[in-house]
Amino acid sequence: MNEHVAVVDLGYGDAGKGTVVDFLCASREPRAVLRFNGGAQAAHNVVTEAGRHHTFAQFGSGTLRGVPTHLTRFMVVDPLALAGEAAALGNPFHLLTVDGDALLATPWHRAANRRRETERGSARHGSCGMGVGETMSYALEHADAPRASDVRSPARLRRRLAAVRSFYGDRDVPLDDVVDAFTAFGEAVRIVGSSHTERLLAQGPCVFEGAQGVLLDEWRGWHPYTTWSTTTFDNVTAMCADFQRLGVVRTYTTRHGAGPFVTEDPLLDLPEAHNGRDPWQGAFRTGHFDAVAHRYAVEVAGGVDALAVTHLDVPDRCPGLRICTAYDVGGEIWERIDPGPPRDLAHQERLGARLREARPAASYRPDDWSAAISTFLGAPVLLESHGPLSSDKKLR
């Protein structure tokens, strides 16, 4: 219980990472929560015993318990969205540090992201519309992409923001306003060097909080219905040599937005308190527990040491819920999805096309959901969650 732990969603996101991190912060009292991928598109729900509810995006999900947050170099930081989130939390900037190498998302990135997604029409990818992918794409082609450390140099900040504005040809948002807002961000938060992560890890156990899910990974998901972010443990491995790998799954599988979803079943009675249709991602979809896809996620993530199973209260309310253990893919029976070569998006796109024609071929309803999921995913269940509160959880 005194080691570092990394929390990763083994599905398409929305498995309950936030509530798991909140529990870990209550039970382990970590030195800090380190965010290691994604950006302002995250939506990690935490509900306290007192009834306070917050959907965390950039602040770590231990903030309501006073646990500091560190945004690592792998984050895409949105200063404007962060200011709004901070206001909702009571402006806990004293709990926040930001790695100077973290990319900055701007209003021009967000607008370009939304234009691109709108132009796709019915072929939308399911973007969250926050500009995270556009920020990553821009940085791949521009060495002068804005980073958090730039807010400490007014001249460099203005120059780099002006370059973003010029690239997108977007004059609707005044440059001066963005410069002023980003400068204020730099005055409110501590911008730190790369050694800060090492210091935190040396001072005590930390919780690494991931965003989205492995089945949306930029290299391992079903391209192009993926995120521009590494959602596996790879970023954590780059920062920390020894940590516990905790994979999170629901007792049923969900997907927010477009893309293959073999076990989707709209007839299941699975109401969702904190997710719904939005203009960018689209519908929130639900289906039976997909043991085949989750096994694939465990494999491409490099394995897990333990599992956190959430929504264990749901099967009793949904008697039709089952675990899918095999697919029928055009007459072929798949009990396993064979991982392709690393970073081969063409292979991932072909795989996604095959999965679009797949249907459940075998399924059953277990007596003990935790035991069944543990068996299929090849890892012990460490944490069971029967509701949104920390008190609804127990170590197994």
Protein Blocks (a to p, Z undefined) as FASTA:
>chain_A
ZZccddddfbegjnopmmmmmmmmmmnopabdcdfedjjkbccddddfkopacddfklcc
klmnopacdddfkbccdfklmmmmmmmnopaaklpccdfklccddfklmmmmmmmmmmnm
mmpghiahlommmmmmmmmmmmkbccfklmmmmklmmmmmmmmmmmnopakbcfklmmmm
mmmmmmmpccddfklmmmmmmnoccddddehjfklgfklmccfbbcfddfbfklmmmmom
bdcddddddfbdcdededddfkgcfkbccddfkbccdfknopaddddddfklmmmmmmmn
opafbdcdehklmmmmmmkbccdfbdceehiacfbdcdddehilklmmmmmmmmmmpccf
bdcddfblmlmmmmmnopacfbdcfbjbfklpccZZ
